[in-house]
Amino acid sequence: MKIGIGQRFDLEIDREDLDYVEGGTIIATWYHMGNPIYIELSVNKTMMKEITKFFDRTGKKTALFSITRVSKAKYIVEPTVVLLNKGKTKEN
């Protein structure tokens, strides 16, 4: 999955996944309408720098990010909150 200019995605990324970047992709959890979906996220040096900067600043092992691509080479990486859908249950 690539993030295009003007797009914004809410993703959960593990810090250890950044250490094992192969072919410019990492495994992330994308939250689409509150449902978790595992994806292969295409990353470049600029995005990796922003994500690593956040992890270095906070010392967390896992984080939820809102990643917005504002231009060809600029990303905004911010912490976010994701609301998960609770499945509907039939009550008898």
C-alpha positions in Angstrom: 0.0 0.0 0.0 1.3 3.4 -0.9 0.2 6.7 0.6 -0.6 9.2 -2.2 -0.3 13.0 -1.9 -3.3 14.3 0.1 -4.1 10.9 1.6 -4.2 10.2 5.3 -4.2 6.7 7.0 -4.4 5.6 10.6 -1.8 2.9 11.2 -0.4 0.9 14.0 3.4 0.2 13.7 5.7 -1.8 15.8 9.2 -0.4 16.4 10.9 -3.7 15.8 9.4 -3.8 12.3 11.4 -0.8 11.4 14.6 -2.7 12.0 13.7 -5.4 9.5 12.8 -3.3 6.5 13.0 -5.4 3.3 12.5 -3.9 -0.1 11.1 -0.7 1.3 8.0 -2.2 3.0 7.0 -2.8 6.5 4.0 -4.7 8.0 1.5 -2.3 9.6 -2.1 -2.5 10.8 -4.4 -0.2 9.0 -7.7 0.7 10.7 -10.4 1.1 8.0 -13.7 2.2 9.5 -12.5 0.9 12.8 -11.6 -2.6 11.6 -8.0 -3.8 11.7 -6.4 -4.9 8.4 -2.8 -6.1 8.1 -1.0 -4.5 5.2 2.4 -4.1 3.6 3.2 -0.4 3.7 5.6 1.1 1.2 8.0 3.4 3.0 10.8 5.7 1.9 13.6 7.5 3.8 11.5 10.5 4.6 8.6 8.5 6.1 11.1 6.2 8.0 12.8 9.3 9.5 9.5 10.8 10.8 8.4 7.5 12.3 11.8 6.8 13.9 11.9 10.3 15.3 8.6 9.7 17.1 9.7 6.4 18.5 13.0 7.9 19.7 11.2 10.8 21.3 8.7 8.6 23.2 10.5 5.3 23.8 7.3 3.3 22.9 7.5 -0.1 21.3 4.2 0.2 19.4 2.3 3.3 18.4 -0.9 4.4 16.5 0.0 7.0 13.9 -1.9 9.2 11.6 0.3 9.5 8.5 -0.5 12.2 6.0 1.4 12.8 2.8 1.4 16.5 2.0 3.8 16.6 -0.9 6.1 14.3 -2.9 8.7 14.2 -0.1 6.9 15.4 3.0 4.9 13.4 5.5 3.2 14.4 8.7 3.3 11.7 11.4 1.1 12.3 14.4 -0.1 10.1 17.3 -3.8 9.2 16.9 -6.7 7.3 18.4 -8.7 4.7 16.6 -12.2 3.6 17.6 -12.7 -0.1 16.9 -16.1 -1.4 15.8 -17.8 -3.8 18.1 -19.6 -6.5 16.2 -23.3 -6.7 16.5 -24.6 -9.5 18.5 -28.1 -11.1 18.4 -29.7 -11.3 21.7 -32.5 -13.8 22.1 
